[in-house]
Amino acid sequence: MTDATTPAANAQTRGFQAEVKQLLRLMIHSLYSHREIFLRELISNASDACDKLRFRALAEPALAEGDELAVRIDFDNAAKTITLTDTGIGMSRDEAIEHLGTIAKSGTAEFFSRLSGDQQKDSQLIGQFGVGFYSAFIVAARVEVISRKAGAAADEGVRWESAGEGEFTVESVTREQRGTSIVLHLRDDAVEFADAWRLRQLVRKYSDHIGFPVYLRPDAGKGEYERVNQAQALWTLPRQELKDEDYREFYRHVSHDPGEPLAWGHNRVEGKREYTTLLYVPSAAPFDLWNRDAPRGLKLYVRRVFILDDAEQFLPLYLRFVKGVVDSADLPLNVSREMLQHDGEVEAMKGAITRRVLDILAKLAEDDPAKYRKFWGEFGQVIKEGPAEDHANRERIAKLLRFATTRSEGEAQEVSLAEYVARMVEGQKHIYYVAADSYAAAKGSPHIEALAKRGIEVLLLSDRVDEWAMSHLGEFEGRQLRDVTRGDLGLEDLTPTVERDAAEAAAKELGELCERLAKVLGERVEGVRATQRLADSAACLVRDENDLGPQLRKLLEAAGQKVPPTKPWLELNPAHPLVRRLETLPAGEQFDDLSALLLDQATLAEGGSLADPAAFSQRLNRLLLALVPAGSGPSRIIT
């Protein structure tokens, strides 16, 4: 357990600093919901002590005294104790009084100002403001600290003890070994922690990659110590020393996913800022992928000390599925979530890590299209959030997008924008797309008829996020993304002069009918005009360039946003027999009914809903009755 200590003179009882008294009351009486963090904090402190000795020993090798830098854990369930011993730098008597009885007031004030009343969240603040040691009192009714500073004589040890009730006792002792031992005399309701399995599980959860060995004696007070942590962070090892199975095994550890990753990237950044990342792309989406408030992010380490489990500040939300670690050499060990949110260095790291993930995905798409199709099936809709959230990386994200198109076999989204551009017809300037509520509706949209007639490929979008994503993407490699349901299609260069002249003449001929229809339809439309985008259908609805499409309108309304009203244009196909029939009808009920039905038909064709379905049914019935003369029903059959 610990080496023997001999009491010496000069024992003193002192009062804690006022801030420490307040802190201890909080530890003992409030923060019980996440008590296990005490072990994380004490091991981190022990690791820091070993780090300090290792640094000092570079200049003074004698300080190392030939002993291994390590942390040892002993427990005694019967005696209700846990003891942590390190072989680090240790403390003198004055340092024990200073470090264990006083906290910088600014740090304590900051700690209390962050408390929210949520016990679990509040307990996570421990250790971030220099108060990690006091977490021992969450589980211990009494704490002993026995220490000797490296380089000091054996009789210059110190013993510090407190029950956390406002004062502590300090005395000089003889300690043969340098370093520090902390003995926790557990409360009755914390004896569960004096257990080999429990301690091993906590070490692996919080301190598995501390840079020094952590040993545990599995039998209370006897037996051989066994190492319970890896003692060297896998991400700190050179890539050439690691096998694929090493990476896969670590993925299972870091993600708690029994499956295998689709891809990973291991990278070290040096220079102005130093950090290492090990990033994984899972093979299956987690159950809470669509809960944007669910815990997410990378595991954050600072100099191999675990800091945060879900550090969301290092990746944008659309990459929330990525697992892995980031280990910084520059961030302070007392870094908090709030500090991360307002740190310029973190923003720079976020930008670089985001690009790294996008590069991993781009490489996966190029090297293993089958795996990328699997990735897209799991996470494609999340990636589509990227253009709106990450303007700086729009071009990178655009190369990762996949679509179904009018040339696809089935509705699988497998065509990249680069592939689309490579097979554009001569003279085509734009990338065309149509958004609808389903693949079938997009494929059957009347808006793509003229494009299909010219052999122009169209992206068929049916995911709820599609129209929103495309509106933020805007263009790809200098080619504008054009919604076929809005504005002008820009087909002038693809339309022969003779065909253009014929279309203009037909539009002039249709002018009177357009005026009559506009008068009947009134406020339901912005106006009526001839179109060149139809080949087989009689009419379609077209919105102005900056108007919201029906898919995006539904998405915003479902999110509770108020959407400004817009009125579409009704565009007519001059060559369609129904339109020609309308031209011949005089003003009256039949003309009005057919005009309204033409608008209703165009509304349904784009996936819209009718404002007055009952009126639509009545008009349709009247027209059907007009088509079937009275008494022309089927003959009655007599047997």
Residue pairs with C-beta under 8 A, 6 or more apart in sequence:
1 74
1 83
1 85
1 181
1 221
2 74
2 83
2 85
2 146
2 181
2 183
3 175
3 176
3 177
4 176
5 146
5 157
5 159
5 173
5 174
5 175
6 155
6 173
6 174
7 159
7 171
7 173
8 155
8 171
8 172
8 173
8 174
9 171
9 172
10 171
10 172
11 169
11 170
11 171
11 172
12 169
12 170
12 171
13 167
13 168
13 169
14 97
14 101
14 167
14 168
14 169
14 170
15 166
15 167
16 24
16 101
16 162
16 166
16 167
16 168
17 101
17 102
17 103
19 103
19 105
19 108
19 109
20 101
20 102
20 103
20 108
20 134
21 166
22 108
22 112
23 103
23 108
23 111
23 131
23 134
24 134
24 137
24 164
24 165
24 166
26 115
27 134
27 135
27 137
27 138
27 164
28 137
28 138
28 164
30 119
30 122
31 119
31 122
31 123
31 126
31 135
31 138
32 119
32 138
33 119
33 120
33 123
34 119
34 120
34 123
34 124
35 123
35 138
35 139
35 190
35 193
36 193
36 202
36 206
37 123
37 124
37 126
37 127
37 135
37 138
37 206
38 135
38 136
38 138
38 139
38 140
38 184
39 193
39 199
39 202
39 203
39 206
39 207
40 127
40 202
40 206
40 207
40 306
41 126
41 127
41 132
41 133
41 135
41 136
42 84
42 132
42 133
42 135
42 136
42 182
43 71
43 84
43 203
43 206
43 207
43 210
43 214
44 127
44 132
44 207
44 210
44 305
44 306
44 333
45 132
45 133
46 71
46 84
46 86
46 88
46 180
46 212
47 71
47 86
47 88
47 207
47 210
47 211
47 212
47 304
47 305
48 88
48 305
48 333
49 86
49 88
49 89
49 90
49 179
49 180
50 69
50 70
50 71
50 86
50 87
50 88
50 89
50 211
50 212
51 88
51 211
51 303
52 88
52 89
53 63
53 64
53 69
53 87
53 88
53 89
53 90
53 150
53 178
54 64
54 69
56 63
56 89
56 150
57 63
57 64
60 151
62 151
63 150
63 151
63 178
64 150
65 150
65 178
67 87
67 177
67 178
68 87
68 213
69 87
69 88
69 212
70 86
70 87
70 212
70 213
70 214
70 215
71 84
71 85
71 86
71 210
71 212
71 213
71 214
71 215
72 84
72 85
72 86
72 214
72 215
72 216
72 217
72 225
73 82
73 83
73 84
73 85
73 199
73 203
73 214
73 215
73 216
73 217
74 82
74 83
74 85
74 217
74 220
74 221
75 81
75 82
75 83
75 193
75 194
75 195
75 196
75 199
75 217
75 220
76 194
76 220
76 221
77 191
77 194
77 195
77 220
78 220
80 185
80 186
80 188
80 191
80 194
81 183
81 184
81 185
81 186
81 194
82 183
82 184
82 186
82 193
82 194
82 199
83 181
83 182
83 183
83 184
84 181
84 182
84 184
85 179
85 180
85 181
85 182
86 179
86 180
87 177
87 178
87 179
88 150
88 178
88 179
88 180
89 149
89 150
89 178
89 179
90 147
90 148
90 149
90 150
90 152
90 178
90 179
90 180
91 99
91 145
91 147
91 148
91 149
91 158
91 180
92 149
92 152
92 156
92 158
93 156
93 158
93 170
93 172
95 149
96 145
96 147
96 158
96 160
96 170
97 160
97 170
99 133
100 133
100 145
100 160
100 162
100 168
101 168
103 130
103 131
104 130
107 129
107 130
107 131
107 334
108 129
108 131
110 129
111 125
111 128
111 129
111 131
114 122
114 125
114 336
114 338
115 122
115 125
116 122
123 135
123 138
125 336
126 132
126 134
126 135
127 135
127 334
128 334
128 335
128 336
129 334
129 336
130 334
136 143
136 182
136 184
137 143
137 164
138 190
139 184
139 186
139 187
139 190
139 193
140 164
140 184
140 185
140 186
140 187
140 190
141 163
141 164
141 185
141 186
141 187
142 161
142 162
142 163
142 164
142 185
143 161
143 162
143 164
143 182
143 183
143 184
143 185
144 159
144 160
144 161
144 181
144 182
144 183
144 185
145 158
145 159
145 160
145 161
145 180
145 181
145 182
145 183
146 157
146 158
146 159
146 160
146 173
146 175
146 180
146 181
146 183
147 157
147 158
147 160
147 175
147 179
147 180
147 181
148 154
148 156
148 157
148 158
148 175
148 177
148 178
148 179
149 156
149 178
150 178
150 179
151 178
152 178
154 174
154 175
154 176
155 172
155 174
156 172
157 172
157 173
157 174
157 175
158 170
158 171
158 172
158 173
159 170
159 171
159 172
159 173
160 168
160 169
160 170
161 168
161 169
161 170
162 168
162 169
186 193
186 194
192 198
193 199
193 202
194 220
196 216
196 218
196 219
199 216
199 228
200 216
200 228
203 214
203 216
203 228
203 229
204 228
204 229
206 306
207 214
207 229
207 306
208 229
208 230
208 253
209 229
209 230
209 232
209 233
209 234
209 235
209 301
209 304
209 306
210 229
210 231
210 304
210 305
211 231
211 232
211 233
211 303
211 304
212 231
213 227
213 229
213 231
214 227
214 228
214 229
214 231
215 225
215 226
215 227
215 228
216 225
216 226
216 228
217 223
217 224
217 225
217 226
218 226
233 301
233 304
233 327
234 242
234 246
234 247
234 250
234 278
235 266
235 276
235 277
235 278
235 325
235 327
236 276
236 304
236 327
239 266
242 266
247 261
247 264
247 266
247 278
248 260
248 261
250 278
251 257
251 260
251 261
251 264
251 280
251 323
252 258
254 280
254 299
254 323
254 324
254 325
255 261
255 280
255 282
255 323
257 282
257 284
257 323
259 282
259 283
259 284
260 283
261 280
261 281
261 282
261 283
261 323
262 281
262 282
262 283
262 364
262 371
262 374
262 375
263 280
263 281
263 360
263 361
263 363
263 364
263 371
263 375
264 278
264 279
264 280
264 281
264 324
264 360
265 277
265 278
265 279
265 356
265 357
265 359
265 360
266 276
266 277
266 278
266 279
267 276
267 277
267 278
267 279
267 356
268 275
268 276
269 275
269 276
269 277
269 352
273 328
273 330
273 345
273 348
273 349
274 328
274 329
274 330
275 326
275 327
275 328
275 329
275 330
275 349
276 326
276 327
277 298
277 324
277 325
277 326
277 327
277 353
277 356
278 324
278 325
279 298
279 322
279 323
279 324
279 353
279 356
279 357
279 360
280 322
280 323
280 324
281 321
281 322
281 357
281 360
281 361
281 364
281 375
282 321
282 323
282 378
283 374
283 375
283 378
284 378
285 321
285 378
285 379
286 321
288 294
289 320
289 321
289 379
289 382
292 317
292 320
295 309
295 310
296 310
296 312
296 317
296 320
297 308
297 310
297 311
297 312
297 313
297 314
297 315
297 320
298 311
298 314
298 315
298 322
298 323
298 324
298 325
298 326
298 353
299 306
299 308
299 309
299 310
299 311
299 324
299 325
299 326
300 306
300 307
300 308
300 311
300 314
300 325
300 326
300 327
300 328
300 331
300 335
300 340
301 307
301 325
301 326
301 327
301 328
302 327
302 328
302 329
302 331
302 332
302 333
302 335
303 327
303 328
303 329
303 333
304 327
305 333
307 331
307 333
307 335
308 335
308 337
308 340
311 326
311 337
311 340
312 320
313 337
313 340
313 341
313 346
313 350
314 326
314 346
314 349
314 350
314 353
315 322
315 350
315 353
315 354
315 357
316 350
316 354
316 386
316 389
316 390
317 385
317 389
318 382
318 383
318 384
318 385
318 386
318 389
318 390
319 354
319 357
319 382
319 386
320 382
321 378
321 379
321 382
322 357
326 349
326 353
328 349
330 345
331 343
331 345
331 346
332 339
340 346
351 392
354 390
354 393
355 393
355 396
358 393
358 396
358 397
358 400
361 372
361 375
361 383
361 400
362 396
362 399
362 400
364 371
364 372
364 375
365 372
365 399
365 400
365 416
373 402
373 412
373 414
376 383
376 402
376 413
376 414
380 401
380 402
380 413
380 463
381 463
381 465
383 397
383 400
383 401
384 401
384 463
384 465
384 466
384 469
385 465
385 469
386 393
386 394
386 397
386 469
387 394
387 397
387 398
387 469
387 470
387 472
387 473
388 468
388 469
388 472
390 397
391 472
394 472
394 473
394 474
395 476
395 477
397 473
398 417
398 473
398 476
399 416
399 417
399 418
401 416
401 417
401 469
401 473
402 413
402 414
402 415
402 416
403 413
403 414
403 415
403 416
403 417
403 420
403 433
403 459
403 460
403 461
404 410
404 411
404 412
404 413
404 414
404 415
404 439
404 442
404 459
404 460
404 462
405 415
405 420
405 457
405 458
405 459
405 460
406 443
406 448
406 451
406 452
406 457
406 458
406 460
407 415
407 423
407 457
408 414
408 415
408 460
411 439
411 460
411 462
415 459
417 431
417 476
417 477
418 477
420 431
420 457
420 459
421 431
421 476
421 477
421 479
423 457
424 431
424 456
424 457
425 454
425 455
425 456
425 494
427 493
427 494
428 456
428 494
429 479
429 480
429 490
429 493
430 479
430 480
430 481
430 482
430 489
430 490
431 459
431 476
431 479
431 480
431 481
431 482
432 448
432 451
432 456
432 457
432 458
432 459
432 482
432 484
432 489
433 458
433 459
433 460
433 461
433 470
433 481
433 482
433 483
433 484
434 442
434 445
434 447
434 448
434 458
434 459
434 460
434 461
434 483
434 484
434 485
435 442
435 461
435 462
435 466
435 467
435 470
435 483
435 485
435 549
435 551
435 552
436 442
436 445
436 460
436 461
436 462
436 551
436 606
436 607
437 462
437 551
437 607
438 462
438 607
439 460
439 462
441 462
441 606
441 607
442 460
442 461
442 462
443 460
444 605
445 484
445 485
445 605
445 606
446 534
446 536
446 537
446 539
446 540
446 602
446 605
447 484
447 485
447 533
447 534
447 540
447 542
447 606
448 458
448 484
449 533
449 534
449 535
449 536
449 537
450 489
450 491
450 532
450 533
450 534
450 535
451 458
451 484
451 489
451 491
451 533
452 458
452 535
453 535
454 491
454 494
456 494
458 484
461 467
461 470
461 551
464 551
464 554
464 555
465 555
466 551
467 483
467 549
467 551
467 552
467 555
468 552
468 555
470 481
470 483
471 552
473 481
474 480
474 481
475 481
482 489
482 490
483 549
484 533
485 540
485 541
485 542
485 543
485 549
485 606
486 542
486 543
486 544
486 545
486 547
486 549
487 542
487 543
487 544
487 545
489 532
489 533
491 532
492 500
495 503
495 532
503 530
503 532
503 574
506 530
506 574
506 575
507 529
507 530
507 574
509 574
510 530
510 572
510 574
510 579
510 583
513 528
513 572
513 579
513 582
513 583
514 527
514 528
514 529
514 530
514 572
515 528
516 587
516 591
516 595
517 528
517 570
517 572
517 582
517 595
517 598
518 525
518 527
518 528
520 591
520 592
520 595
520 596
521 528
521 570
521 595
521 596
521 599
523 567
524 567
524 599
524 611
525 567
525 568
525 569
525 570
525 599
526 544
526 567
526 568
526 569
527 569
527 570
528 569
528 570
528 571
528 572
529 569
529 570
529 571
529 572
530 571
530 572
530 573
530 574
531 540
531 542
531 571
531 572
531 573
533 540
533 542
533 571
534 540
534 571
534 573
534 576
535 573
537 573
537 576
537 605
538 572
538 573
538 576
538 578
538 579
538 598
538 601
539 570
539 571
539 572
539 573
539 576
539 579
539 598
539 599
539 601
539 602
540 570
540 571
540 602
540 605
540 606
541 568
541 569
541 570
541 571
541 599
541 602
541 603
541 606
541 608
542 568
542 569
542 571
543 549
543 566
543 568
543 569
544 566
544 569
547 566
547 568
548 556
548 563
548 564
548 566
550 606
550 607
550 608
551 607
553 563
556 563
557 563
570 598
570 599
570 602
572 579
572 598
573 579
578 594
578 598
581 594
582 591
582 594
582 595
582 598
585 591
585 594
589 622
590 623
590 626
593 619
593 622
593 623
594 623
596 615
596 616
596 619
597 616
597 619
597 620
597 623
600 610
600 616
600 619
603 609
603 610
604 610
610 616
